């Protein structure tokens, strides 16, 4: 749904007082933009004599990037749908004890779903670094900055998605669930280092 909107329409809704789409959808969009840039660099590399030695690897990264792009675009709507479950749960009646109990359980279930989707986005966006590093090193150097920007967008996607995981974990009462998700988040804690390592591979510096 949201992924099919024009850039203007999407940003208009994003800027409105509607709770969805929000930061989680932006995280998924950032990841989609990242792999789109990687795909662009591979397309500018494939078929060039200068880069013939790495052409097969570029073709492989192109296919992977294309598949990831489709998934991340779908995640833009998936994230919004997952939060809608929470939003709907808060709207449930709470007049009787039974209704309160049902409402509380629905909220907790919704929060778990709302944490699951951005964690998936974060973990998948983290994988982008492996391909970005190869593109920056071996791709068409006339487009190396596109590979560097793809790296930065991947970093933004991971951190943005993790923020959305964390804010949902704060309200989840299931301690085992929270601990499990926090351990998964820790595996991505070197995201800044991964980004800087790839940026350092280029002689082009801005700051």
GUGU-817305 format. One record per residue: residue number from 1; residue in three letters; chain; y negated, z negated, x of N, C-alpha, C in turn. Coordinates in steps of 0.02 Angstrom, whole numbers, always signed. Atoms other than C-alpha are relative to their C-alpha. Example, Ala and Ser with C-alpha at 12.3 -4.5 7.8 and 13.67 -1.06 7.14 Angstrom:
2
ATOM   pos   code   unit   n_north     n_up   n_east   ca_north    ca_up   ca_east   c_north     c_up   c_east
ATOM     1    ALA      A       +59       +0      +45       +225     -390      +615       -60       +0      +45
ATOM     2    SER      A       +59       +3      -42        +53     -357      +684       -55      -37      -39
END
This chain:
207
ATOM   pos   code   unit   n_north     n_up   n_east   ca_north    ca_up   ca_east   c_north     c_up   c_east
ATOM     1    UNK      A       +60       +0      +41         +0       +0        +0       -63       +0      +43
ATOM     2    UNK      A       +61       +5      -39       -138      -61      +117        -2      +52      +56
ATOM     3    UNK      A        -2      -47      -55        -79      +54      +256       -19      +71      -21
ATOM     4    UNK      A       +16      -67      +25       -113     +204      +144       -75       +8      -16
ATOM     5    UNK      A       +72       -3      +15       -298     +162      +120       -38      +33      +58
ATOM     6    UNK      A       +44      -25      -53       -438     +246      +215       -25      -60      +39
ATOM     7    UNK      A       +28      +55      -41       -516     +144      +355       -56      -35      -38
ATOM     8    UNK      A       +56      +30      +37       -671     +118      +247       +25      -44      -57
ATOM     9    UNK      A       -25      +39      +57       -574      +61       +94       +35      -64      +23
ATOM    10    UNK      A       -35      +59      -26       -465      -56      +196       -50      -53      +23
ATOM    11    UNK      A       +48      +49      -25       -614     -137      +282       -44      -27      -56
ATOM    12    UNK      A       +37      +25      +58       -707     -150      +116       +38      -57      -33
ATOM    13    UNK      A       -41      +53      +30       -563     -251       +43        +5      -60      +47
ATOM    14    UNK      A        -5      +53      -50       -545     -350      +203       -63      -43       +0
ATOM    15    UNK      A       +64      +36       -1       -729     -398      +194       -17      -35      -65
ATOM    16    UNK      A       +14      +29      +66       -721     -449       +11       +24      -73       -4
ATOM    17    UNK      A       -23      +69       +9       -681     -621       -61       +73       -3      -21
ATOM    18    UNK      A       -72       +0      +13       -501     -569       -90       +37      -32      +60
ATOM    19    UNK      A       -35      +33      -56       -380     -677       +13       +48      +47      +38
ATOM    20    UNK      A       -46      -48      -31       -271     -526       +52       -30      +71       -6
ATOM    21    UNK      A       -30      +14      -65       -266     -430      +164       -44      -47      +41
ATOM    22    UNK      A       +36      +46      -43       -315     -555      +298       +18      +10      +73
ATOM    23    UNK      A       -12       -4      -71       -288     -595      +480       +69      +25      +19
ATOM    24    UNK      A       -67      -22      -15       -102     -565      +474        +7      +76       -4
ATOM    25    UNK      A        -1      -73       +8       -126     -388      +413       -38      +33      +57
ATOM    26    UNK      A       +38      -27      -56       -257     -360      +548       +42       -3      +64
ATOM    27    UNK      A       -45       +5      -58       -130     -420      +678       +48      +59       +1
ATOM    28    UNK      A       -47      -56       +5         -6     -290      +616       -36      +66      +13
ATOM    29    UNK      A       +40      -60      -13       -143     -157      +617       -15       +7      +74
ATOM    30    UNK      A       +13       -2      -72       -188     -203      +795       +60      +25      +39
ATOM    31    UNK      A       -62      -22      -33         -7     -178      +846       +12      +74      -13
ATOM    32    UNK      A        -8      -71      +17         -2      -11      +755       -47      +44      +41
ATOM    33    UNK      A       +49      -37      -40       -159      +46      +846       +23       +2      +73
ATOM    34    UNK      A       -25       +4      -69        -83      -10     +1011       +52      +53      +14
ATOM    35    UNK      A       -54      -48      -13        +75      +94      +996       -23      +72      -15
ATOM    36    UNK      A       +28      -67      +12        -26     +240      +927       -32      +27      +63
ATOM    37    UNK      A       +31      -20      -63       -124     +243     +1089       +54      +16      +52
ATOM    38    UNK      A       -54      -15      -47        +37     +235     +1190       +30      +69      -16
ATOM    39    UNK      A       -28      -65      +21       +105     +381     +1090       -46      +57      +20
ATOM    40    UNK      A       +49      -50      -19        -55     +477     +1123        +6      +16      +75
ATOM    41    UNK      A        -5      -11      -73        -39     +452     +1312       +63      +38      +17
ATOM    42    UNK      A       -62      -37      -15       +142     +510     +1310        -7      +73      -20
ATOM    43    UNK      A       +11      -69      +21        +90     +665     +1214       -43      +39      +50
ATOM    44    UNK      A       +43      -32      -50        -41     +700     +1347       +34       +5      +68
ATOM    45    UNK      A       -37       +0      -63        +89     +676     +1483       +57      +50       -1
ATOM    46    UNK      A       -58      -44       +7       +239     +772     +1418       -21      +74       +6
ATOM    47    UNK      A       +15      -71       -9       +240     +954     +1474       -46      +15      +58
ATOM    48    UNK      A       +43      -10      -57       +125     +927     +1622       +41       -2      +65
ATOM    49    UNK      A       -39       -5      -62       +197     +982     +1790        -8      -61      +45
ATOM    50    UNK      A       +15      +56      -43       +114     +839     +1880       +43      -61      -17
ATOM    51    UNK      A       -37      +59      +23       +215     +714     +1777       +71      +17      -21
ATOM    52    UNK      A       -66      -23      +19       +377     +811     +1762       +55      -50      +16
ATOM    53    UNK      A       -52      +48      -22       +476     +677     +1855       +11      -55      -51
ATOM    54    UNK      A        -4      +55      +48       +439     +549     +1719        +0      +24      -73
ATOM    55    UNK      A        +5      -28      +67       +444     +666     +1569       +50      -30      -49
ATOM    56    UNK      A       -52      +26      +45       +608     +602     +1497       -16      -72      -22
ATOM    57    UNK      A       +18      +68      +17       +547     +423     +1505       -59       -1      -49
ATOM    58    UNK      A       +57       -5      +46       +384     +473     +1420       +23      +21      -70
ATOM    59    UNK      A       -27      -21      +65       +483     +559     +1282       +33      -58      -36
ATOM    60    UNK      A       -33      +59      +29       +583     +401     +1256       -51      -49      -27
ATOM    61    UNK      A       +53      +47      +21       +427     +293     +1247       -37      +28      -61
ATOM    62    UNK      A       +32      -32      +57       +349     +418     +1127       +39      -14      -64
ATOM    63    UNK      A       -42      +12      +59       +496     +400     +1007        -2      -73      -21
ATOM    64    UNK      A        +3      +72      +15       +496     +211     +1020       -67      -19      -31
ATOM    65    UNK      A       +67      +15      +25       +309     +204      +992        -9      +25      -72
ATOM    66    UNK      A        +4      -28      +67       +322     +316      +840       +37      -44      -51
ATOM    67    UNK      A       -39      +44      +45       +457     +205      +763       -36      -67      -10
ATOM    68    UNK      A       +36      +64       +4       +358      +47      +802       -62       +7      -43
ATOM    69    UNK      A       +62      -11      +40       +200     +121      +727       +15       -2      -74
ATOM    70    UNK      A       -18       +0      +71       +287     +151      +561       +15      -71      -24
ATOM    71    UNK      A       -18      +68      +19       +354      -27      +560       -63      -44       -5
ATOM    72    UNK      A       +61      +41       +1       +186     -106      +603       -44      +17      -59
ATOM    73    UNK      A       +40      -20      +58        +98       -5      +469       +28      -31      -64
ATOM    74    UNK      A       -32      +32      +57       +224      -69      +343       -13      -75       +0
ATOM    75    UNK      A       +13      +71       -6       +193     -245      +408       -69      -20      -25
ATOM    76    UNK      A       +67      +15      +26        +10     -233      +356        +6      -24      -72
ATOM    77    UNK      A       -10      +20      +70        +67     -242      +175       +49      -58       -6
ATOM    78    UNK      A       -49      +54       +2       +217     -354      +209       -33      -68      +10
ATOM    79    UNK      A       +33      +64      -12       +104     -489      +277       -40      -23      -61
ATOM    80    UNK      A       +38      +17      +60         -9     -483      +125       +46      -21      -56
ATOM    81    UNK      A       -48      +18      +53       +141     -487        +9       +29      -69      +12
ATOM    82    UNK      A       -30      +65      -16       +211     -638      +100       -49      -57      -18
ATOM    83    UNK      A       +48      +52      +18        +50     -736       +76       -11       -3      -75
ATOM    84    UNK      A        +8       -1      +73        +40     -683      -106       +50      -48      -32
ATOM    85    UNK      A       -50      +47      +26       +199     -784      -132       -27      -72       +1
ATOM    86    UNK      A       +31      +66       -5       +104     -939       -74       -55       -7      -53
ATOM    87    UNK      A       +56       +0      +47        -48     -895      -177       +25       -8      -72
ATOM    88    UNK      A       -29       +5      +68        +59     -872      -334       +28      -69      -12
ATOM    89    UNK      A       -30      +66       +8       +148    -1037      -302       -53      -53      -15
ATOM    90    UNK      A       +53      +48      +13        -16    -1132      -297       -27       +6      -72
ATOM    91    UNK      A       +24      -10      +68        -55    -1059      -467       +49      -23      -54
ATOM    92    UNK      A       -50      +23      +48       +101    -1130      -549       -24      -63      -36
ATOM    93    UNK      A       +21      +60      +37        +79    -1264      -684       +25      -64      +33
ATOM    94    UNK      A       -18      +64      -30        +85    -1447      -631       -15      -58      -48
ATOM    95    UNK      A       +13      +52      +51        +71    -1545      -793       +54      -54       +1
ATOM    96    UNK      A       -55      +49       +1       +243    -1627      -789       +28      -11      +70
ATOM    97    UNK      A       -32      +13      -65       +344    -1703      -647       +45      +57      +21
ATOM    98    UNK      A       -45      -55      -14       +468    -1561      -660       -40      +61      +24
ATOM    99    UNK      A       +43      -56      -21       +329    -1432      -647       -29      -12      +69
ATOM   100    UNK      A       +27      +18      -66       +254    -1523      -498       +53      +12      +54
ATOM   101    UNK      A       -55       -8      -48       +424    -1524      -412       +13      +74      +14
ATOM   102    UNK      A       -12      -71       -7       +451    -1339      -444       -57      +33      +39
ATOM   103    UNK      A       +58      -28      -34       +275    -1298      -386        +2      -16      +74
ATOM   104    UNK      A        -3      +21      -70       +296    -1397      -226       +54      +39      +38
ATOM   105    UNK      A       -54      -37      -32       +462    -1312      -186       -18      +73      +10
ATOM   106    UNK      A       +21      -70       -5       +388    -1141      -221       -52      +10      +55
ATOM   107    UNK      A       +50       -4      -53       +241    -1175      -107       +33       -2      +68
ATOM   108    UNK      A       -35       +7      -65       +356    -1230       +34       +40      +64      +17
ATOM   109    UNK      A       -38      -62      -11       +466    -1076       +12       -47      +56      +18
ATOM   110    UNK      A       +50      -52      -14       +312     -965       +11       -28       -6      +70
ATOM   111    UNK      A       +27      +12      -67       +244    -1044      +169       +48      +22      +54
ATOM   112    UNK      A       -50      -22      -49       +406    -1010      +259        +1      +77       +6
ATOM   113    UNK      A        +3      -74       -1       +399     -827      +209       -63      +23      +35
ATOM   114    UNK      A       +65      -19      -30       +216     -820      +260        -1      -12      +75
ATOM   115    UNK      A        -5      +11      -72       +264     -887      +432       +48      +50      +32
ATOM   116    UNK      A       -52      -45      -26       +414     -772      +452       -28      +69      +19
ATOM   117    UNK      A       +25      -69      -12       +322     -605      +438       -44       +4      +62
ATOM   118    UNK      A       +41       -6      -61       +186     -638      +569       +38      -16      +64
ATOM   119    UNK      A       -40      +13      -60       +315     -710      +689       +37      +64      +20
ATOM   120    UNK      A       -33      -64      -14       +410     -546      +675       -50      +49      +32
ATOM   121    UNK      A       +52      -44      -27       +248     -451      +707       -15      -20      +72
ATOM   122    UNK      A       +15      +24      -68       +210     -559      +859       +54      +18      +49
ATOM   123    UNK      A       -57      -15      -45       +383     -537      +934        +5      +75      +14
ATOM   124    UNK      A        -4      -73       -9       +381     -349      +907       -60      +25      +40
ATOM   125    UNK      A       +60      -21      -38       +203     -332      +973        +7      -19      +73
ATOM   126    UNK      A       -12      +22      -69       +255     -428     +1129       +41      +52      +38
ATOM   127    UNK      A       -42      -51      -32       +383     -291     +1164       -41      +60      +24
ATOM   128    UNK      A       +42      -57      -19       +241     -165     +1178       -18       -2      +74
ATOM   129    UNK      A       +19       +6      -70       +197     -232     +1351       +47      +39      +46
ATOM   130    UNK      A       -49      -36      -42       +357     -159     +1424       -16      +74       +4
ATOM   131    UNK      A       +14      -72       +4       +308      +16     +1367       -70      +15      +26
ATOM   132    UNK      A       +69      -10      -24       +122       -4     +1403        -2       +1      +76
ATOM   133    UNK      A        -1       +2      -73       +160      -48     +1583       +23      +66      +29
ATOM   134    UNK      A       -25      -64      -24       +260     +111     +1607       -49      +56      -12
ATOM   135    UNK      A       +49      -53      +16       +129     +218     +1522       -59       -3      +47
ATOM   136    UNK      A       +56       +8      -45        -10     +147     +1629       +18      +23      +71
ATOM   137    UNK      A       -22      -18      -68        +91     +173     +1788       +17      +74       +7
ATOM   138    UNK      A       -29      -66       -7       +171     +341     +1751       -30      +54      -45
ATOM   139    UNK      A       +29      -48      +48        +72     +421     +1610       -58      +38      +30
ATOM   140    UNK      A       +57      -41      -20        -68     +547     +1621       -59      -46      +18
ATOM   141    UNK      A       +52      +46      -23       -200     +458     +1726       -69      +16      -28
ATOM   142    UNK      A       +63      -16      +34       -339     +549     +1635        -8      -42      -64
ATOM   143    UNK      A        +1      +41      +61       -291     +440     +1486       +22      -71      +15
ATOM   144    UNK      A       -24      +67      -19       -251     +281     +1582       -36      -55      -38
ATOM   145    UNK      A       +37      +52      +37       -389     +185     +1493       +27       -9      -70
ATOM   146    UNK      A       -31       +6      +66       -303     +223     +1328       +62      -45       +4
ATOM   147    UNK      A       -57      +44      -11       -148     +139     +1399       -22      -72      +10
ATOM   148    UNK      A       +27      +67      -11       -253       -9     +1454       -24      -31      -66
ATOM   149    UNK      A       +24      +24      +65       -333      -24     +1282       +60      -16      -45
ATOM   150    UNK      A       -62      +14      +38       -159      -14     +1204       +27      -69      +20
ATOM   151    UNK      A       -22      +65      -25       -114     -163     +1313       -41      -57      -30
ATOM   152    UNK      A       +44      +51      +27       -264     -262     +1255       +11      -10      -75
ATOM   153    UNK      A       -13       +5      +72       -229     -221     +1073       +66      -35      -14
ATOM   154    UNK      A       -65      +35       +8        -49     -280     +1095       -10      -75       +9
ATOM   155    UNK      A       +14      +71      -12       -112     -444     +1165       -35      -30      -61
ATOM   156    UNK      A       +36      +23      +60       -232     -463     +1018       +48       -8      -59
ATOM   157    UNK      A       -48       +2      +56        -91     -425      +896       +45      -61       +5
ATOM   158    UNK      A       -44      +57       -9        +23     -557      +970       -36      -65      -17
ATOM   159    UNK      A       +36      +63      +11       -107     -695      +972       -23       -7      -72
ATOM   160    UNK      A       +23       +3      +69       -177     -651      +801       +59      -17      -47
ATOM   161    UNK      A       -59      +14      +42         -2     -652      +725       +22      -73       +9
ATOM   162    UNK      A       -21      +70      -13        +38     -820      +808       -47      -50      -34
ATOM   163    UNK      A       +46      +44      +37       -119     -897      +732       +22       -5      -73
ATOM   164    UNK      A       -22       +1      +70        -52     -847      +562       +66      -37       -9
ATOM   165    UNK      A       -61      +41       +3       +117     -923      +601       -19      -74       +0
ATOM   166    UNK      A       +18      +70      -10        +37    -1085      +658       -32      -31      -61
ATOM   167    UNK      A       +34      +30      +57        -75    -1111      +508       +47      -13      -58
ATOM   168    UNK      A       -50      +12      +52        +75    -1097      +393       +47      -57      +20
ATOM   169    UNK      A       -44      +54      -24       +182    -1213      +500       -31      -69      -12
ATOM   170    UNK      A       +35      +64      +10        +50    -1349      +482       +16      -31      -68
ATOM   171    UNK      A       -12      +25      +68        +89    -1364      +296       +74       -2      -20
ATOM   172    UNK      A       -71       +0      +15       +278    -1345      +306       +31      -67      +16
ATOM   173    UNK      A       -28      +67       -7       +373    -1508      +282       +68       +0      +35
ATOM   174    UNK      A       -66       -6      -31       +540    -1446      +350        -8       -2      +76
ATOM   175    UNK      A       +12      +10      -71       +533    -1517      +527       +45      +45      +43
ATOM   176    UNK      A       -46      -42      -38       +685    -1420      +587       -26      +72       +2
ATOM   177    UNK      A       +28      -68       +4       +607    -1256      +528       -60       +6      +46
ATOM   178    UNK      A       +60       -1      -41       +443    -1299      +614       +17       +1      +74
ATOM   179    UNK      A       -20       +2      -70       +527    -1343      +779       +30      +66      +23
ATOM   180    UNK      A       -31      -64      -17       +628    -1183      +776       -54      +53      +11
ATOM   181    UNK      A       +52      -50       -5       +473    -1077      +748       -46      -13      +60
ATOM   182    UNK      A       +42      +16      -58       +372    -1170      +880       +34      +21      +65
ATOM   183    UNK      A       -37      -22      -59       +509    -1133     +1007        -4      +76       +8
ATOM   184    UNK      A        +7      -73       -3       +501     -949      +962       -70      +20      +23
ATOM   185    UNK      A       +69      -14      -21       +313     -953      +984        -9      -11      +75
ATOM   186    UNK      A        +5      +16      -71       +331    -1031     +1157       +24      +57      +44
ATOM   187    UNK      A       -27      -57      -38       +430     -879     +1214       -52      +54      +11
ATOM   188    UNK      A       +53      -51       -5       +272     -776     +1192       -62      -28      +34
ATOM   189    UNK      A       +59      +36      -25       +156     -899     +1279       -31      +31      +62
ATOM   190    UNK      A       +29      -32      -59       +131     -789     +1433       -34      +66      -16
ATOM   191    UNK      A       +29      -64      +23        +48     -652     +1331       -62      +19      +40
ATOM   192    UNK      A       +61      -16      -38       -117     -665     +1426       +18      +24      +71
ATOM   193    UNK      A       -22      -21      -67        -27     -652     +1593       +29      +70       -1
ATOM   194    UNK      A       -28      -67       +6        +70     -500     +1534       -55      +52       -5
ATOM   195    UNK      A       +56      -47       +8        -91     -416     +1482       -35      +11      +67
ATOM   196    UNK      A       +38       -5      -63       -181     -454     +1646       +39      +36      +54
ATOM   197    UNK      A       -43      -34      -50        -34     -394     +1751        -5      +75       -8
ATOM   198    UNK      A        +4      -73      +13        -42     -223     +1668       -70      +27      +14
ATOM   199    UNK      A       +69      -23      -13       -232     -210     +1674       -13       +6      +75
ATOM   200    UNK      A       +10       +0      -72       -223     -247     +1860       +30      +61      +35
ATOM   201    UNK      A       -33      -59      -29       -118      -91     +1888       -47      +60       +6
ATOM   202    UNK      A       +49      -55       -3       -271      +19     +1864       -58      -19      +46
ATOM   203    UNK      A       +58      +11      -43       -415      +39     +1985       -64       -3      -41
ATOM   204    UNK      A       +60       +0      +43       -534      +55     +1838       -13      -72      -25
ATOM   205    UNK      A       +18      +68      +20       -622     -111     +1810       -65       +1      -40
ATOM   206    UNK      A       +60       +6      +41       -751     -160     +1681       -36      -64      +15
ATOM   207    UNK      A       +30      +66      -13       -779     -345     +1711       +26      -28      +66
END
